[in-house]
Amino acid sequence: MTKDDVLSQKQYIEVTNLMDKPLINTARKETQAILKNWVASQLYHQLKFVAVCELTTIASILVEQGIGYAIVIERSVAGDSDHLCFRPLTPTLMTSSFIIWKKYQSLSYTISRFIDFLLQKIREDKKEKL
């Protein structure tokens, strides 16, 4: 949402806060199903979806243009916008992501470094949870 939006004053967003708002949803069917379970199937059909986006970058542009509120994974929007803010849903809505690559394929230096970075972050997260 935009930083000047009335909902930006809230610490968390509940489904009741979204009922009359124009929403921008993900195009991924799996993520739509997770959201549907979070909302409850009967309420999900009452939500007002005005756009569906493959990329969070496009969703953020639509939010900046005043089209609606994007339902995205935290920190999934590339770069920092001076005009946008993120508020988590409550109860917490969680999902998983997967990074997959071929085991014996030759990778570029950049991709190899990215995979190393991800693996390091995963190890750090595991240590923090212990």
C-alpha positions as CSV (number, residue, x, y, z in Angstrom):
1,M,0.0,0.0,0.0
2,T,1.1,3.6,-0.2
3,K,2.6,5.1,2.9
4,D,-0.2,7.8,3.1
5,D,-3.0,5.2,3.0
6,V,-5.2,4.9,6.1
7,L,-4.4,1.2,6.4
8,S,-0.7,2.1,6.6
9,Q,-1.3,3.3,10.2
10,K,-2.2,-0.3,11.2
11,Q,0.4,-2.7,12.5
12,Y,-1.3,-5.7,11.0
13,I,-4.0,-6.1,8.3
14,E,-7.0,-8.4,9.0
15,V,-9.4,-9.8,6.4
16,T,-12.1,-7.4,7.5
17,N,-9.8,-4.5,6.5
18,L,-9.7,-5.8,2.9
19,M,-13.4,-6.5,2.3
20,D,-14.1,-3.2,0.5
21,K,-10.7,-2.6,-0.9
22,P,-9.5,-3.0,-4.5
23,L,-6.9,-5.9,-4.3
24,I,-4.1,-6.9,-6.6
25,N,-3.5,-10.6,-6.4
26,T,-0.8,-13.0,-7.5
27,A,-1.3,-15.0,-10.7
28,R,0.1,-18.1,-9.0
29,K,-2.7,-20.6,-8.4
30,E,-0.8,-22.1,-5.4
31,T,-0.6,-18.7,-3.7
32,Q,-4.2,-17.9,-4.5
33,A,-5.2,-21.2,-2.8
34,I,-3.2,-20.3,0.3
35,L,-4.9,-16.9,0.5
36,K,-8.3,-18.5,0.0
37,N,-7.6,-20.9,2.9
38,W,-6.5,-17.9,5.1
39,V,-9.6,-15.8,4.3
40,A,-12.1,-18.7,4.3
41,S,-13.5,-19.8,1.0
42,Q,-16.9,-18.0,1.4
43,L,-15.2,-14.6,2.2
44,Y,-12.6,-15.0,-0.5
45,H,-15.3,-14.7,-3.2
46,Q,-16.4,-11.4,-1.6
47,L,-13.0,-9.8,-2.0
48,K,-12.7,-7.3,-4.8
49,F,-9.7,-8.3,-7.0
50,V,-9.1,-5.6,-9.6
51,A,-5.8,-7.0,-11.1
52,V,-3.7,-10.1,-11.2
53,C,0.1,-9.9,-11.6
54,E,2.9,-12.3,-12.3
55,L,5.5,-10.0,-11.0
56,T,5.5,-8.0,-7.7
57,T,7.3,-5.2,-9.6
58,I,4.2,-4.7,-11.7
59,A,2.0,-4.9,-8.6
60,S,4.0,-2.2,-6.9
61,I,3.6,0.1,-9.9
62,L,-0.2,-0.5,-9.8
63,V,-0.2,0.4,-6.1
64,E,1.8,3.5,-6.7
65,Q,-0.7,4.5,-9.4
66,G,-3.6,4.1,-6.9
67,I,-5.1,1.0,-8.5
68,G,-5.3,-1.1,-5.4
69,Y,-3.6,-3.0,-2.5
70,A,-1.1,-5.7,-3.5
71,I,-1.0,-8.9,-1.6
72,V,2.6,-9.9,-1.8
73,I,5.3,-11.8,0.1
74,E,7.2,-9.5,2.4
75,R,10.4,-8.1,0.8
76,S,9.4,-9.5,-2.6
77,V,9.3,-6.1,-4.2
78,A,12.6,-5.2,-5.8
79,G,14.2,-2.0,-4.5
80,D,12.9,0.5,-1.9
81,S,10.1,2.8,-2.7
82,D,9.6,6.0,-0.9
83,H,5.9,5.8,-1.5
84,L,5.1,2.2,-0.5
85,C,4.9,0.3,2.8
86,F,4.3,-3.3,3.7
87,R,1.9,-4.5,6.5
88,P,1.7,-8.2,7.5
89,L,-1.6,-10.1,7.5
90,T,-3.0,-11.4,10.8
91,P,-3.3,-14.2,11.6
92,T,0.1,-14.7,10.0
93,L,0.0,-16.1,6.5
94,M,3.1,-18.1,5.5
95,T,4.2,-19.8,2.4
96,S,7.3,-21.5,1.1
97,S,9.6,-20.8,-1.9
98,F,11.9,-23.1,-3.8
99,I,15.1,-22.5,-5.6
100,I,15.9,-25.3,-8.0
101,W,18.9,-25.8,-10.3
102,K,20.4,-28.7,-12.2
103,K,23.0,-30.5,-10.1
104,Y,25.7,-31.0,-12.7
105,Q,25.1,-28.0,-14.9
106,S,27.8,-25.4,-15.4
107,L,26.6,-22.1,-13.7
108,S,27.8,-18.6,-14.3
109,Y,29.9,-16.9,-11.6
110,T,26.9,-14.7,-10.6
111,I,24.5,-17.6,-10.2
112,S,27.1,-19.6,-8.2
113,R,27.6,-16.7,-5.9
114,F,23.8,-16.2,-5.5
115,I,23.4,-19.9,-4.6
116,D,26.2,-19.6,-2.1
117,F,24.6,-16.5,-0.6
118,L,21.2,-18.3,-0.3
119,L,22.8,-21.3,1.4
120,Q,24.6,-19.1,3.8
121,K,21.4,-17.3,4.7
122,I,19.6,-20.6,5.2
123,R,22.4,-21.8,7.6
124,E,22.2,-18.5,9.5
125,D,18.4,-18.8,9.9
126,K,18.7,-22.3,11.2
127,K,21.3,-21.2,13.8
128,E,19.0,-18.3,14.9
129,K,16.1,-20.7,15.4
130,L,18.1,-23.0,17.6
